[in-house]
Amino acid sequence: MPFLGGRRVNPRAATGAAFAGVAGLCAIVAWGVYASIADLGPGIPASPAQDALLIACYTPLPARPVLVAAVAASYCRRRTSAGRGQGRGQYGAGRPAASSWV
């Protein structure tokens, strides 16, 4: 992180912040689903093309919390296992897997 002056960030703090973001994204998605089911909103008349565009733009929204959680969990697993076992936790460190010889 640039504002930390090149110092390492604690992996637990970084993943904690990421999972807090996941919780916020889940709340936003849940509110959006509730609002659409409860028919909250101004009730602006829209054409079928506008409705299709709205659905196309908002369909990927529920996938965001899941993807951020997967990336955060992977980051935590990689950073906290560094220094134990195979090398320094880097890809390609240590003995190659059997599948890479094929």
Buried (B, 14 or more C-beta within 10 A) or exposed (E): EEEEEEEEEEBEEBBEEBBEBBEEBBEBBEEBEEEEEEEEEEEEEEEEEEEEEEEEEEEEEBEBBEEBBEEBBEBBEEBEEBEEEEEEBEEEEEEEEEEEEE
